[in-house]
């Protein structure tokens, strides 16, 4: 008896939200690096922006 194929790891909605959040985090991190010249500050800036963007786009992207 063949095994049933497993479902996808992420839904399309989750993948889109995480992709947009990652892009926002990268852009914010790059701008933070250009402004300060400090890699740790840029990483913290990008991480904070990605987290905020994930929360924002989680509420904005419709799950229909």
Number of C-alpha atoms within 10 A of each C-alpha: 3 4 5 6 6 6 7 7 8 9 10 11 15 15 12 16 19 19 14 15 24 19 15 21 25 19 17 21 24 17 15 20 18 12 11 11 12 11 14 13 15 23 18 15 20 25 19 16 21 24 15 15 20 22 14 13 17 17 11 10 12 8 10 4
